[in-house]
């Protein structure tokens, strides 16, 4: 019974994407991975981690790691402004926040309109892209959340020690 | 069966808990009896009772491997109960077998909650037990005992003289009809000379439920005194809708009694107590089953068992409240306001949250006795197979530690005791020739010391051989400085390095070189530390230091740049300002040291260590904090002290697992009253990394 419920919710969200901008490019995250969007807040720096991991925040008593999409994509760091948002994403039962320049909107994208990404795009490192769509004449890069965190999460899948 | 009946899932926890408790009790009795080389009537009864209950409840859960083996052990002890003298010739083989069985049962019970649980095969042990039983019974086994019925099914003949037949119907949907029937049968065994039922052995097969529901449960018995006793027991049993006496061939044929025994008003415990001459067996067998069936424990019990997940949740919640409380009390909106009444109320609130915290902590505390008792078993097995004589003496088993800690230290203890017996304690002949008592001694001594627990594990064995350890470390390339510079203490610590094992031969129990390494790792996981002292031919003592609790730490908050760190108060020795830059010395590598009362300590600049930018880089501007961990002392340099706080330790999200923050000197993080996050420093790894 629970299963069908979950499925129903997921069905509702599949095909729905949250789009956000970084510089002039529009990216999207599948909505069923998005928990919430919060404004930028003080991030506690953690030493000895890659520069794109900005640190941790306190999200209502929960410690949530924050990673900066710009830096992860190898783009230049940019001062945070009032448009800067943290998108809290759920992956592997874990909340992770990603910093984006600006959240745009929630859109429906048809699977049939998605083109596979070019095989390797050096600028994006190991491609994080699931596919590329067009929406109102604009190109939307659909991010594959699992691929996006692959490098950070690989350790979690391997056994301890 | 591979999956558990969904209706049973709720009972599973109770089953596992109860069975484990009883099996531990069983081990204890066995050890005690084996040591005394004798078993008294009381212990035979207890073992019988334990196996009986385990059998009954596992059959109820549908675990036939467990119940089958339980049954076999029960059979053996049933014979002993009748005549304890039969034990003599089979004493040691019986004990070994029962120990094996107990291990098997424990293993199975550990696994039953696994959704892919496949039952193990106890048939070998069952066969051996039956063999033993046959030996004990002598060449001509006496007629099958009623309670040991499982093995030899008595031919049910309903037409014996003096037999009465009673048909029982259980309440609709009372569930587990077969077990209920079995319970009644058991109780009746007390007041009947002979007893049988249709279907026979209802406990053996859960599918009989349907049959019992449809046809009722027929009891055929021959009352010892009169039928009234039997009727009384049936009437006092739970969940019986009706019963009838089937008159057939006999005298005054009492009218078929149709009694509607509505919900027995007595609580489960009382039902058992009301039995005439309630044999311990019945009481024990009935109580757990009834408790499980009723989904609660006995009415007069003051103890309840709680799922640990709930306790963890409670603990988290208290942590949140402590944080929220300081958020309110030191809210920035209140700054500069004079609020007498508010301050008074917050002080009251503070007092209550402190109390709440103490109570929750105390709930989580468990005595070490259980862990110690498990060690008895290890000592017993090892001495037997290694041919050594060792006594385990424990002190301070009533010392209490947090449940999580208690669970973590079991393995380290086991390793240490194994090491002691395997490596340290000499064989009896050698001991005699050294003028030591033939029987070696391993002592565990636990005591409270401030916010910590100290546990000594000592033996009176050969002591650590400094030369051999050095040689071994040399061979394994573990030495980091010239041998002559090693102090004894440092040499002892070498044995806790990964991959070090002094025993040249790998034995069944130790010697794979993982032992002490694991000990150290496990203890560090809960914030503990080990130190070793040893004297040749006198023995070795491992002293373990573990914190009382994990969750809430009294800490000193210090700032470095815009990062706040919390340093546990227990590791701080003192803090001071440097007044003269000459106090700080540099060694040839340029590493900083500080001279304090004639002793030199290394300096760790936190801003450099954690690569944080701060303006206070001159030693004169900031503050020095002298910290101690284990045997080493160092001074940390920070910007300033922010004051003392109680912080709730939260682990870093698993996202950071790969970055080894722990080794860097961070043990976790915490949320401060103003909602900001501080990082908790681990003096232990900060200092040991120098």
Interface residues (C-beta under 8 A of the other chain):
Chain A: X42 X44 X45 X46 X47 X48 X49 X56 X57 X58 X61 X63 X64 X65 X94 X95 X96 X152 X153 X154 X155 X156 X160
Chain B: X320 X323 X563 X609 X610 X611 X612 X650 X652 X653 X654 X655 X656 X657 X658 X659 X660 X661 X664 X666 X669 X671 X675 X676 X677 X678 X679
